[in-house]
């Protein structure tokens, strides 16, 4: 039939392949093909410039219009091959460039993700700071302030000359007051005005003075208005000299509490005005007009008009502006902390008695920390009668060994059995709890478990019958063994009000630790009388038994920590939280407050117990460490129970945990907070990429399979595909398999 003309070919464009960008696998294949870089560059250079024009350029139409009226099949095929070679060279070049920039793209994406996380947290912190400022403002109660003391009547002037001089001075007061206000000498102006008021009240029966008193009152109100203006300047540019004058002026007026209320109002207003003006400027700039409709919008609505391009600069300027306000607020707090004592002294000496609540208003929520719960600070040893009796017996045994050296080994052997039995009894009474040890955190050390097993096998007779006759027979057959100890029924270990017998636990455990310390002191003396061939026994007794006494603290106090806080209730409260929120929250969840109340109650109970028995610092530290560690692990477990979670929900988790840490640090001196990284690392894992997450799972074996699985399914499921999720779940399964 012959070849078609170009015009006829226009109706048959479907046969021409559309140009497209090769995929990732095609890029890899193109790069793997052998090529001549110089030849490829020559092919690219031979491409007509029109192909690099705008996207609207119709390549197909252009090529068809170039064809001659009479077509030659061979020439067309050659021209087509040339175009294909040019396309292959361009595709190869594009693939090289894309793969070359791949690491830089990934690195920049990580930086952007990290920046986004930091900005989200910064926004939450700033919002939380504003909320705290409002709470602090509302927390202050405005004390009823009385007027100045009733004007005292003065005696009649002795002479008319003195009266006239005083009147002349009063009439010149206005000039001096104006000068003082221009110099910002507010305390001096108020002092002068108050003195003039007193004098004017005395001479009010003179017609030339009768109107001066009301005028001075107006002047005093004018000064107070200027004081309020001067106070508002503190919010953005704190000047110590300026603020000192303002505070002195308010103190002379007897309105320090009013000053604080006004100051908090100004700080709140400064924050609002600052952020509003910054956002308004960007909105008007982006809108490109000076329409005043934006100025009438609420701040929340105004923020919706910020464009994506101006979001980052606007947020940066907001942070800078808020930083200036917060800096002034911080310096104001520093000023009040420094002048506490001076304010108290001034209040007690001045004619206007300012209440204790006013003078100590900046003491901003401070919490007293206790590092050693005790009736007094005397670090006397805590001893039981049993410990004292054992020490007395050891003294007698040592005298016996000095006199009868041939039996020294037997005496030391029985002494070791006495200590073994004492240690075993304390553990049996206060430290054995299989349910808590199953958690893995309250487990005794392997050395302590070995010691306890050895004592039980060699010394404790577990098969003694309840029948007295059988007991005597069994004891005769087992001369080296004694019955298992039994705790007195008077000791109650199940009451939460007494922190589950904490006083008894402290007395028993710390007396045993004290006894072990005394045995350490006696080691050189025992070693001196011990036969050389038996000295390994003595060394074994000290290394395997005496040195393990202090390790009993962990399992014994772990039981108290496991019951003192209602961790199950916290899990129930966390289960009711909605984590798939769509906006960043400024208020933490109620489970944080509930948990903090539990710790406050634990702190109060600890104080109550300390009224009976001194709680040494190591004991209080162990108790707090156990409670905090359990709480943090419960928090992670609660996060692992989440069914749905968004980016904003993960930011809410960070907000909750930061709030918990901030309040917790006021209750305890333990630093760093135990298992803090355990929670933070789990929360931040949400932001990891697929490859980083796989490596993270292999490196963090401290998390349970359930916690890791939830992290992959719920948290990462929103931004990874099914294949990647299955790969991560397989990695979790591989890690868990050796444990089974």
BAZAKE-186636 format. One line per field, with one value per residue (C-alpha): residue in one letter; x, y, z. Coordinates in Angstrom, 1 decimal, always signed. Layout:
<sites>
code (a,...)
x (X,...)
y (Y,...)
z (Z,...)
</sites>
This chain:
<sites>
code (x,x,x,x,x,x,x,x,x,x,x,x,x,x,x,x,x,x,x,x,x,x,x,x,x,x,x,x,x,x,x,x,x,x,x,x,x,x,x,x,x,x,x,x,x,x,x,x,x,x,x,x,x,x,x,x,x,x,x,x,x,x,x,x,x,x,x,x,x,x,x,x,x,x,x,x,x,x,x,x,x,x,x,x,x,x,x,x,x,x,x,x,x,x,x,x,x,x,x,x,x,x,x,x,x,x,x,x,x,x,x,x,x,x,x,x,x,x,x,x,x,x,x,x,x,x,x,x,x,x,x,x,x,x,x,x,x,x,x,x,x,x,x,x,x,x,x,x,x,x,x,x,x,x,x,x,x,x,x,x,x,x,x,x,x,x,x,x,x,x,x,x,x,x,x,x,x,x,x,x,x,x,x,x,x,x,x,x,x,x,x,x,x,x,x,x,x,x,x,x,x,x,x,x,x,x,x,x,x,x,x,x,x,x,x,x,x,x,x,x,x,x,x,x,x,x,x,x,x,x,x,x,x,x,x,x,x,x,x,x,x,x,x,x,x,x,x,x,x,x,x,x,x,x,x,x,x,x,x,x,x,x,x,x,x,x,x,x,x,x,x,x,x,x,x,x,x,x,x,x,x,x,x,x,x,x,x,x,x,x,x,x,x,x,x,x,x,x,x,x,x,x,x,x,x,x,x,x,x,x,x,x,x,x,x,x,x,x,x,x,x,x,x,x,x,x,x,x,x,x,x,x,x,x,x,x,x,x,x,x,x,x,x,x,x,x,x,x,x,x,x,x,x,x,x,x,x,x,x,x,x,x,x,x,x,x,x,x,x,x,x,x,x,x,x,x,x,x,x,x,x,x,x,x,x,x,x,x,x,x,x,x,x,x,x,x,x,x,x,x,x,x,x,x,x,x,x,x,x,x,x,x,x,x,x,x,x,x,x,x,x,x,x,x,x,x,x,x,x,x,x,x,x,x,x,x,x,x,x,x,x,x,x,x,x,x,x,x,x,x,x,x,x,x,x,x,x,x,x,x,x,x,x,x,x,x,x,x,x,x,x,x,x,x,x,x,x,x,x,x,x,x,x,x,x,x,x,x,x,x,x,x,x,x,x,x,x,x,x,x,x,x,x,x,x,x,x,x,x,x,x,x,x,x,x,x,x,x,x,x,x,x,x,x,x,x,x,x,x,x,x,x,x,x,x,x,x,x,x,x,x,x,x,x,x,x,x,x,x,x,x,x,x,x,x,x,x,x,x,x,x,x,x,x,x,x,x,x,x,x,x,x,x,x,x,x,x,x,x,x,x,x,x,x,x,x,x,x,x,x,x,x,x,x,x,x,x,x,x,x,x,x,x,x,x,x,x,x,x,x,x,x,x,x,x,x,x,x,x,x,x,x,x,x,x,x,x,x,x,x,x,x,x,x,x,x,x,x,x,x,x,x,x,x,x,x,x,x,x,x,x,x,x,x,x,x,x,x,x,x,x,x,x,x,x,x,x,x,x,x,x,x,x,x,x,x,x,x,x,x,x,x,x,x,x,x,x,x,x,x,x,x,x,x,x,x,x,x,x,x,x,x,x,x,x,x,x,x,x,x,x,x,x,x,x,x,x,x,x,x,x,x,x,x,x,x,x,x,x,x,x,x,x,x,x,x,x,x,x,x)
x (+0.0,+2.9,+4.0,+1.5,+2.1,+2.9,-0.6,-2.2,+0.0,-1.3,-4.6,-2.6,-0.7,-1.7,+1.0,+3.7,+5.0,+4.6,+7.8,+8.2,+10.8,+12.2,+11.5,+14.0,+14.7,+15.1,+17.6,+19.6,+19.6,+20.6,+23.6,+24.7,+24.9,+28.4,+28.7,+31.1,+30.7,+32.2,+29.9,+26.9,+27.7,+28.1,+24.6,+23.2,+24.9,+23.3,+19.8,+18.0,+17.6,+13.8,+13.5,+14.6,+11.9,+8.7,+6.5,+3.8,+5.9,+4.4,+7.3,+5.3,+3.7,+7.1,+8.7,+5.8,+5.9,+9.6,+9.0,+9.3,+6.3,+7.6,+8.7,+11.6,+11.3,+15.0,+15.7,+12.8,+14.2,+17.6,+16.2,+14.1,+17.2,+19.0,+16.2,+16.1,+19.9,+19.5,+16.6,+18.7,+21.6,+19.4,+17.7,+21.2,+22.3,+19.2,+19.6,+23.2,+22.3,+19.4,+21.4,+24.3,+22.1,+20.3,+22.4,+22.2,+18.4,+18.1,+20.3,+18.4,+15.1,+16.4,+17.3,+13.9,+12.2,+14.4,+13.7,+10.0,+10.1,+12.0,+9.6,+6.6,+8.1,+9.0,+5.4,+4.1,+6.6,+5.7,+1.9,+2.5,+4.4,+1.5,-0.8,+1.4,+1.5,-2.3,-2.4,+0.1,-2.0,-5.2,-3.5,-2.8,-5.6,-5.9,-5.5,-7.7,-5.7,-6.7,-6.1,-3.2,-3.5,-5.9,-4.5,-3.0,-3.9,-1.0,-0.7,-1.5,+1.3,+3.4,+3.7,+2.2,+5.6,+6.2,+2.7,+3.3,+6.6,+4.9,+2.1,+4.6,+6.4,+3.1,+2.2,+5.5,+5.0,+3.5,+6.7,+8.9,+6.5,+6.6,+10.4,+10.6,+8.2,+10.3,+13.3,+11.3,+12.0,+8.6,+9.5,+10.6,+7.5,+5.2,+7.0,+6.8,+3.1,+2.3,+4.1,+2.3,-1.0,-0.4,+0.7,-2.3,-4.7,-3.3,-3.7,-7.0,-8.7,-6.8,-8.6,-5.4,-4.8,-8.3,-8.1,-4.6,-5.5,-7.8,-5.2,-2.6,-4.9,-5.3,-1.6,-1.1,-3.5,-1.7,+1.6,+0.0,-1.1,+2.4,+3.7,+1.4,+2.8,+6.4,+5.5,+4.3,+7.7,+9.3,+7.7,+9.9,+12.9,+13.8,+16.0,+17.0,+17.2,+13.9,+12.1,+13.6,+12.2,+8.8,+8.7,+9.8,+7.0,+4.4,+5.7,+5.2,+1.7,+1.1,+0.1,+2.8,+0.1,-1.7,+1.7,+2.1,-1.5,-0.8,+2.5,+1.1,-1.7,+1.0,+3.0,-0.1,-1.0,+2.6,+2.6,-0.7,+0.2,+3.6,+2.5,-0.5,+1.6,+4.2,+1.6,-0.4,+2.7,+3.3,-0.4,-0.6,+2.7,+1.5,-1.9,-0.3,-2.8,-3.4,-7.0,-7.8,-10.0,-7.0,-6.7,-10.2,-9.6,-8.9,-5.3,-6.4,-8.2,-5.4,-2.9,-4.9,-4.0,-0.2,+1.0,+3.3,+6.2,+6.0,+5.4,+9.0,+10.1,+7.0,+7.5,+11.2,+10.2,+7.5,+10.1,+12.5,+9.8,+8.5,+12.1,+12.5,+9.3,+10.4,+13.9,+12.3,+10.0,+13.0,+15.0,+11.9,+11.9,+15.6,+15.1,+12.4,+14.5,+17.4,+15.2,+13.2,+14.9,+14.9,+11.2,+10.5,+12.5,+10.9,+7.4,+8.1,+9.6,+7.3,+4.1,+2.0,+2.3,+2.3,+1.0,+3.2,+1.4,+2.5,+6.1,+6.6,+4.5,+7.5,+8.1,+6.8,+5.4,+8.8,+8.8,+10.9,+13.0,+14.0,+17.1,+17.0,+13.7,+14.4,+13.3,+16.6,+19.8,+21.7,+23.0,+22.9,+22.8,+19.4,+19.6,+17.4,+17.8,+18.8,+21.7,+22.9,+22.7,+24.6,+27.3,+27.5,+27.8,+30.5,+32.5,+32.3,+33.2,+36.3,+37.4,+36.9,+38.9,+41.8,+41.9,+41.1,+42.8,+42.5,+38.7,+38.9,+37.7,+34.6,+33.7,+34.0,+32.0,+29.1,+29.4,+29.0,+26.0,+24.5,+25.0,+23.7,+20.5,+20.0,+20.4,+18.1,+15.4,+15.4,+15.0,+12.3,+10.3,+10.6,+12.2,+10.5,+7.9,+7.7,+5.1,+7.2,+10.4,+8.7,+8.7,+12.5,+13.2,+13.1,+15.2,+18.0,+21.5,+22.7,+25.3,+22.6,+20.4,+23.3,+24.0,+20.4,+20.1,+23.3,+22.0,+18.7,+20.3,+22.9,+21.2,+17.4,+15.4,+12.3,+11.0,+10.4,+6.9,+4.5,+4.4,+6.8,+8.1,+8.8,+10.4,+12.8,+13.6,+14.2,+16.3,+18.4,+18.9,+19.8,+22.2,+23.5,+20.0,+17.4,+13.7,+12.8,+12.2,+8.7,+7.6,+5.7,+2.0,+2.3,+4.2,+1.7,+3.1,-0.1,-1.3,-0.9,-1.0,+2.3,+3.8,+3.5,+5.5,+8.3,+9.3,+9.8,+11.6,+14.0,+14.8,+15.4,+17.3,+19.5,+20.4,+21.5,+23.6,+25.1,+26.0,+27.7,+29.8,+30.9,+31.9,+34.0,+35.8,+36.4,+37.9,+41.6,+41.1,+39.3,+41.9,+44.7,+43.2,+42.1,+44.4,+46.1,+44.4,+41.0,+41.5,+39.8,+36.6,+36.8,+37.4,+34.5,+32.2,+33.1,+32.9,+29.7,+27.7,+28.8,+29.3,+25.8,+23.9,+23.5,+22.1,+19.0,+17.8,+16.8,+14.3,+13.0,+12.2,+11.1,+8.0,+7.1,+7.7,+5.6,+2.6,+3.0,+1.9,-1.3,+0.3,-2.7,-4.9,-2.5,-2.7,-6.6,-6.4,-4.0,-6.2,-9.0,-6.8,-7.4,-4.0,-5.0,-5.6,-5.3,-3.7,-0.9,-2.4,-1.3,-2.8,-1.3,-3.6,-5.1,-3.2,-0.1,-1.8,-3.1,+0.4,+1.9,-0.8,+0.3,+3.9,+2.8,+0.9,+3.9,+6.0,+3.6,+3.5,+7.3,+7.3,+4.8,+6.9,+10.0,+8.3,+8.6,+11.9,+14.6,+14.8,+18.5,+19.4,+20.4,+17.0,+15.0,+17.0,+16.3,+12.6,+12.3,+14.4,+12.2,+9.0,+10.2,+11.5,+8.2,+6.3,+8.4,+8.1,+4.3,+4.2,+5.9,+3.5,+0.6,+2.0,+2.4,-1.3,-2.3,-4.5,-4.3,-1.7,-1.0,+2.0,+0.2,-0.5,+3.2,+3.9,+1.2,+3.1,+6.2,+4.3,+2.8,+6.2,+7.9,+5.2,+5.7,+9.5,+9.2,+6.9,+8.7,+12.0,+10.5,+9.7,+13.1,+16.8,+17.6,+19.5,+19.3,+15.7,+15.9,+14.7,+14.1,+15.8,+13.7,+10.6,+12.1,+13.8,+10.5,+8.6,+11.3,+11.4,+8.2,+10.2,+12.7,+12.9,+12.5,+16.2,+17.0,+14.1,+15.4,+18.8,+17.1,+15.1,+18.2,+20.0,+17.2,+16.5,+15.3,+11.8,+9.3,+8.1,+4.7,+6.1,+8.2,+5.3,+3.0,+5.6,+5.8,+2.1,+0.5,+3.1,+5.1,+2.2,+1.1,+4.3,+5.7,+4.2,+3.1,+6.2,+8.5,+6.2,+6.4,+10.2,+10.4,+8.1,+10.3,+13.3,+11.4,+10.6,+14.3,+15.3,+12.7,+13.4,+16.5,+14.5,+11.9)
y (+0.0,+2.4,+4.7,+7.3,+11.0,+13.0,+14.4,+11.0,+9.7,+12.4,+10.4,+7.3,+8.6,+5.6,+3.5,+5.8,+4.9,+7.7,+9.0,+8.1,+8.2,+4.7,+3.2,+2.4,-1.2,+0.2,+2.8,+0.0,-2.0,+1.1,+1.7,-1.9,-1.9,-1.2,+2.2,+4.7,+8.0,+10.1,+8.5,+9.0,+12.7,+13.2,+11.6,+14.0,+17.0,+16.0,+16.3,+19.3,+22.2,+22.2,+19.0,+20.8,+23.4,+23.7,+20.6,+21.9,+21.1,+18.4,+16.2,+13.8,+16.6,+18.2,+15.0,+14.2,+17.7,+17.3,+14.3,+14.8,+14.4,+11.2,+8.8,+6.4,+3.4,+2.8,+6.5,+6.5,+3.4,+4.9,+8.1,+6.2,+4.2,+7.5,+8.8,+5.6,+5.9,+9.5,+8.5,+5.7,+8.1,+10.6,+7.9,+6.6,+10.1,+10.7,+7.4,+8.2,+11.6,+10.3,+7.5,+9.9,+12.2,+9.4,+9.5,+13.2,+13.0,+10.4,+12.4,+15.6,+13.8,+12.6,+16.1,+17.4,+14.6,+15.4,+19.1,+18.4,+16.3,+19.1,+21.7,+19.7,+19.3,+23.0,+23.9,+21.6,+23.1,+26.7,+25.9,+24.2,+27.2,+29.5,+27.2,+27.2,+31.0,+31.1,+28.6,+30.6,+33.8,+32.2,+30.5,+33.7,+34.9,+38.7,+39.5,+42.2,+45.3,+48.0,+51.6,+53.3,+53.7,+56.3,+59.8,+60.8,+64.1,+66.2,+68.8,+72.4,+74.3,+76.0,+79.1,+80.7,+81.1,+77.3,+76.8,+79.2,+77.6,+74.2,+75.5,+77.1,+73.8,+71.9,+74.3,+73.6,+69.8,+69.5,+70.7,+68.3,+65.4,+66.0,+66.1,+62.8,+61.1,+62.2,+60.8,+57.5,+57.9,+56.3,+55.4,+59.0,+60.5,+58.2,+58.9,+62.6,+62.4,+60.4,+62.8,+65.7,+64.0,+63.7,+67.3,+68.5,+66.6,+68.4,+71.9,+71.2,+73.9,+76.5,+77.5,+77.5,+73.8,+72.4,+71.5,+70.2,+67.0,+65.9,+67.0,+64.9,+61.9,+62.4,+62.6,+59.4,+57.6,+59.0,+57.7,+54.3,+54.3,+55.1,+52.4,+49.9,+51.1,+50.8,+47.3,+46.2,+47.1,+44.4,+41.7,+42.2,+44.0,+43.3,+46.0,+45.2,+48.9,+49.8,+46.8,+47.5,+51.0,+49.7,+47.1,+49.6,+51.9,+49.2,+48.3,+52.0,+51.8,+48.6,+46.8,+44.2,+41.5,+43.8,+44.3,+40.5,+40.1,+43.0,+41.5,+38.2,+39.9,+41.9,+38.7,+37.0,+40.0,+40.3,+36.7,+37.1,+40.4,+39.2,+36.0,+37.8,+40.5,+38.1,+35.9,+38.9,+40.3,+37.0,+36.6,+40.1,+39.7,+36.5,+38.0,+40.9,+43.5,+45.7,+44.4,+44.9,+41.8,+39.8,+42.1,+41.1,+37.4,+35.2,+34.0,+30.4,+31.4,+33.8,+30.9,+29.0,+31.7,+31.1,+29.5,+26.5,+28.5,+31.0,+28.4,+27.8,+31.5,+32.4,+29.7,+30.7,+34.4,+33.2,+31.2,+34.2,+36.5,+34.1,+33.5,+37.3,+37.2,+34.0,+35.5,+38.5,+36.2,+34.2,+37.3,+38.5,+35.2,+35.6,+39.1,+37.9,+34.9,+37.3,+39.8,+37.4,+38.2,+42.0,+42.0,+40.1,+42.5,+45.5,+44.1,+43.6,+47.1,+49.2,+50.9,+48.8,+45.2,+43.1,+39.5,+36.4,+35.3,+38.5,+38.6,+34.9,+34.7,+33.7,+30.6,+31.9,+25.9,+24.9,+21.4,+20.3,+17.3,+14.7,+12.6,+10.9,+10.2,+10.2,+11.5,+13.2,+13.3,+11.0,+8.1,+5.7,+2.0,+0.2,-2.9,-5.7,-7.7,-10.7,-8.8,-7.7,-11.3,-12.6,-10.0,-11.0,-14.7,-13.9,-12.1,-15.1,-17.5,-15.4,-15.7,-19.4,-19.7,-17.8,-20.2,-23.4,-23.0,-26.7,-26.2,-22.8,-24.1,-25.8,-22.6,-20.5,-23.1,-22.9,-19.1,-19.1,-21.4,-18.9,-16.0,-18.2,-19.0,-15.3,-14.3,-17.1,-16.1,-12.5,-13.5,-16.0,-13.5,-10.4,-11.1,-14.1,-13.3,-15.4,-13.3,-10.1,-11.9,-13.3,-9.7,-10.0,-6.7,-7.7,-10.8,-11.3,-11.6,-15.0,-14.9,-14.3,-17.1,-19.5,-18.6,-19.0,-22.4,-23.6,-22.6,-24.3,-27.5,-27.7,-26.1,-26.1,-29.2,-28.9,-32.4,-32.0,-33.3,-31.3,-34.1,-33.2,-36.7,-37.0,-33.6,-34.7,-37.9,-36.0,-33.5,-36.3,-37.8,-34.4,-33.0,-30.3,-29.1,-26.9,-26.2,-23.5,-20.1,-18.7,-15.1,-13.9,-13.4,-9.9,-8.7,-7.5,-7.2,-6.7,-3.2,-0.4,+2.2,+0.9,+0.4,-3.3,-3.6,-1.2,-0.4,-4.1,-4.7,-1.8,-2.9,-6.5,-5.8,-3.0,-4.8,-7.8,-5.4,-3.9,-7.4,-8.2,-5.1,-6.1,-9.5,-7.7,-5.9,-9.3,-11.0,-10.3,-11.6,-14.8,-15.3,-15.1,-18.0,-20.1,-23.1,-22.6,-25.6,-24.2,-20.6,-21.3,-22.0,-18.6,-16.9,-18.7,-17.7,-14.0,-13.9,-16.0,-15.1,-12.1,-9.9,-10.8,-9.5,-6.0,-7.5,-8.5,-4.9,-5.2,-8.1,-7.0,-3.4,-4.5,-6.1,-2.7,-0.8,-3.3,-2.8,+0.9,+2.2,+1.1,+0.3,-1.7,+1.3,+3.4,+0.9,+1.1,+4.9,+4.8,+2.4,+5.0,+7.7,+8.5,+8.5,+9.0,+12.8,+15.1,+18.1,+18.6,+18.8,+21.4,+19.5,+16.2,+13.2,+12.5,+9.2,+11.4,+13.2,+10.0,+8.5,+11.6,+11.4,+7.8,+9.0,+11.8,+9.4,+7.1,+10.0,+10.8,+7.2,+7.1,+10.1,+8.5,+5.3,+7.4,+8.7,+5.2,+4.0,+6.0,+5.2,+5.4,+7.1,+3.8,+2.4,+5.4,+5.5,+1.8,+2.3,+5.3,+3.6,+0.5,+2.6,+4.8,+1.9,+0.0,+3.1,+3.8,+0.2,+0.4,+3.5,+1.7,-1.3,+1.2,+2.6,-0.9,-1.5,+1.3,+0.3,+3.5,+6.3,+9.4,+11.7,+14.1,+11.2,+10.3,+14.0,+13.7,+10.7,+12.9,+15.7,+13.2,+11.8,+15.2,+16.3,+13.2,+13.7,+17.4,+16.8,+13.6,+15.5,+17.7,+14.6,+12.8,+13.6,+10.5,+11.5,+10.4,+9.2,+5.3,+3.9,+7.4,+6.4,+3.2,+5.3,+8.0,+5.5,+3.7,+6.9,+8.2,+4.8,+5.9,+8.3,+5.8,+4.6,+1.0,+0.2,+2.1,+0.3,-3.1,-2.2,-0.6,-3.8,-5.9,-3.5,-3.1,-6.5,-4.9,-4.5,-7.4,-9.1,-7.5,-4.0,-4.4,-5.9,-3.1,-0.5,-2.1,-2.7,+0.3,+3.1,+2.3,+0.9,+4.3,+5.0,+1.7,-0.9,-4.4,-6.0,-3.9,-4.5,-8.3,-8.0,-6.2,-8.7,-11.5,-9.7,-9.5,-13.2,-14.0,-12.1,-13.7,-17.3,-17.9,-16.9,-19.7)
z (+0.0,+0.4,+3.2,+4.6,+4.3,+7.5,+7.4,+7.2,+10.0,+12.4,+12.8,+13.9,+16.9,+19.1,+17.6,+18.9,+22.3,+24.9,+26.5,+30.1,+32.9,+33.6,+37.0,+39.7,+38.4,+34.8,+36.2,+37.7,+34.5,+32.5,+34.8,+34.6,+30.8,+29.4,+27.8,+26.4,+28.3,+25.5,+22.9,+25.2,+25.7,+22.0,+21.5,+24.2,+22.5,+19.2,+20.5,+19.2,+21.6,+21.1,+23.1,+26.2,+26.0,+28.1,+28.9,+26.6,+23.5,+21.4,+20.4,+18.2,+16.2,+15.7,+14.4,+12.0,+10.6,+9.8,+7.6,+3.8,+1.6,+0.2,+2.9,+2.7,+5.1,+5.5,+6.3,+8.7,+10.5,+10.7,+12.0,+14.5,+15.7,+16.2,+18.3,+20.4,+21.0,+22.1,+24.4,+25.9,+26.4,+28.2,+30.3,+31.3,+32.2,+34.3,+36.0,+36.9,+38.2,+40.3,+41.9,+42.4,+44.4,+46.3,+49.5,+49.7,+49.3,+52.0,+54.4,+53.7,+54.3,+57.7,+58.6,+57.6,+59.7,+62.7,+62.3,+62.1,+65.3,+67.1,+65.9,+67.0,+70.4,+70.6,+69.7,+72.4,+75.0,+74.1,+74.3,+77.6,+78.8,+78.0,+79.8,+82.9,+82.8,+82.8,+85.7,+87.6,+87.0,+88.1,+91.1,+92.8,+95.1,+95.1,+98.8,+100.1,+100.3,+102.7,+102.2,+103.9,+107.7,+108.8,+108.6,+111.9,+113.2,+113.9,+116.5,+115.8,+114.3,+116.9,+114.8,+111.8,+110.1,+110.2,+108.8,+105.9,+105.0,+104.9,+102.7,+100.3,+100.0,+99.3,+96.5,+94.8,+94.9,+91.4,+89.8,+91.7,+91.1,+87.3,+87.4,+89.3,+86.9,+83.9,+85.6,+86.3,+90.0,+90.9,+94.5,+95.2,+93.5,+95.5,+98.8,+98.2,+97.2,+100.3,+102.5,+100.9,+101.3,+105.0,+105.3,+103.2,+105.4,+108.4,+106.8,+105.1,+107.1,+105.0,+101.9,+99.8,+100.7,+100.6,+96.9,+97.1,+98.7,+95.9,+93.4,+95.1,+95.0,+91.2,+90.9,+92.8,+90.5,+87.6,+89.0,+89.4,+85.8,+84.7,+87.0,+85.1,+81.8,+83.2,+84.4,+81.0,+79.5,+81.6,+79.6,+76.5,+77.8,+81.4,+83.1,+86.6,+87.7,+86.1,+87.7,+91.1,+91.0,+90.0,+92.7,+95.3,+94.2,+94.4,+97.9,+99.0,+97.7,+99.5,+96.3,+95.7,+95.1,+92.7,+90.9,+90.6,+89.2,+86.7,+85.8,+84.9,+82.9,+81.0,+80.3,+79.0,+76.9,+75.7,+74.5,+72.7,+71.1,+70.1,+68.4,+66.8,+65.3,+64.0,+62.3,+61.1,+59.4,+57.5,+56.6,+55.2,+53.4,+51.7,+50.9,+49.2,+50.3,+53.4,+54.0,+57.6,+57.8,+59.1,+62.2,+63.3,+63.2,+66.2,+66.5,+65.8,+62.6,+61.6,+61.7,+59.1,+56.5,+56.9,+53.7,+53.6,+52.2,+55.0,+57.8,+58.7,+58.8,+60.7,+63.2,+63.6,+64.2,+66.7,+68.6,+68.7,+69.9,+72.6,+73.7,+74.4,+76.6,+78.4,+79.0,+80.7,+82.7,+83.8,+84.8,+86.7,+88.7,+89.4,+90.7,+93.2,+94.3,+95.0,+96.9,+99.0,+102.2,+101.5,+100.8,+104.0,+106.1,+104.4,+105.1,+108.8,+109.3,+107.1,+108.3,+105.8,+106.9,+103.8,+104.3,+104.1,+101.0,+99.2,+100.3,+99.5,+96.3,+94.2,+96.3,+91.4,+93.3,+94.9,+96.3,+99.2,+98.3,+100.8,+100.3,+103.6,+105.4,+109.1,+112.5,+112.7,+110.8,+113.1,+111.0,+113.9,+112.9,+112.8,+114.9,+116.0,+119.2,+117.1,+115.5,+119.0,+120.3,+117.3,+117.9,+121.6,+120.6,+118.1,+120.8,+123.0,+120.2,+119.4,+123.0,+122.8,+119.6,+121.2,+124.1,+122.2,+118.9,+117.8,+117.6,+115.9,+112.6,+114.1,+115.9,+112.8,+110.9,+113.3,+113.3,+109.5,+109.9,+112.3,+109.8,+107.0,+108.9,+109.8,+106.1,+104.9,+107.5,+106.4,+102.8,+103.6,+105.6,+103.4,+100.1,+98.5,+96.0,+92.8,+91.1,+91.1,+90.2,+87.1,+85.7,+85.3,+87.1,+90.7,+90.3,+92.9,+91.6,+90.5,+93.3,+95.9,+94.5,+94.6,+98.2,+99.2,+97.4,+99.1,+102.6,+102.0,+100.8,+103.5,+106.5,+106.2,+107.0,+104.8,+105.6,+109.3,+110.2,+112.3,+114.9,+117.8,+118.1,+114.4,+114.6,+117.2,+115.3,+112.1,+113.8,+115.3,+111.9,+110.4,+113.0,+110.6,+109.7,+111.4,+110.7,+108.3,+110.1,+110.6,+110.8,+113.8,+113.2,+114.8,+111.7,+109.0,+105.5,+103.6,+104.6,+102.1,+104.9,+106.3,+102.8,+103.3,+106.4,+105.2,+108.8,+109.7,+106.4,+106.9,+110.5,+109.5,+106.3,+107.6,+110.8,+108.7,+106.5,+109.7,+111.0,+107.6,+108.0,+111.5,+110.1,+107.5,+110.3,+112.0,+109.0,+109.8,+113.4,+112.2,+109.5,+112.2,+114.2,+111.3,+110.3,+107.0,+105.4,+106.3,+105.2,+101.8,+103.7,+105.4,+102.1,+100.6,+103.5,+103.0,+99.3,+98.9,+102.0,+103.9,+100.8,+99.5,+102.5,+101.0,+97.8,+99.8,+99.7,+96.0,+96.2,+99.7,+98.7,+95.2,+96.8,+98.4,+95.2,+93.2,+95.5,+96.5,+93.1,+91.3,+87.9,+86.7,+87.1,+85.1,+82.2,+82.3,+82.1,+79.3,+77.4,+77.4,+75.7,+72.1,+70.4,+66.8,+67.2,+64.3,+66.0,+68.5,+72.0,+74.6,+77.6,+78.9,+79.7,+83.0,+83.5,+84.1,+87.0,+88.4,+88.3,+90.0,+92.7,+93.3,+93.7,+96.0,+98.2,+98.2,+99.3,+102.2,+103.3,+103.2,+105.5,+107.8,+108.1,+108.7,+111.9,+113.3,+111.8,+110.1,+106.4,+105.3,+102.1,+100.2,+101.1,+100.0,+96.7,+96.1,+96.7,+94.4,+91.8,+91.8,+91.7,+88.9,+86.9,+87.2,+86.3,+83.2,+82.0,+82.6,+80.5,+77.6,+78.1,+77.9,+74.7,+73.3,+73.9,+71.5,+68.6,+66.6,+66.7,+64.6,+64.4,+66.8,+69.1,+69.3,+70.1,+72.8,+74.3,+74.4,+76.1,+78.7,+79.5,+79.8,+82.1,+84.2,+84.4,+85.3,+88.3,+89.3,+89.6,+92.3,+94.4,+94.3,+94.1,+92.0,+88.9,+86.2,+86.3,+86.0,+82.6,+81.2,+78.0,+77.9,+77.4,+75.2,+72.9,+72.4,+71.5,+69.1,+67.3,+65.5,+63.4,+62.1,+58.5,+57.4,+57.3,+60.5,+62.2,+61.4,+62.8,+65.9,+66.6,+66.5,+68.9,+71.5,+72.9,+76.2,+74.7,+74.6,+71.4,+72.0,+72.3,+69.2,+67.2,+68.2,+67.2,+63.7,+63.2,+64.7,+64.8,+61.6,+59.7,+58.5,+56.5,+55.4,+53.0,+53.8,+52.5,+54.7,+57.7,+57.2,+57.0,+60.3,+62.0,+60.7,+62.3,+65.6,+65.4,+64.7,+67.8,+70.0,+68.8,+71.0,+74.0,+73.5)
</sites>
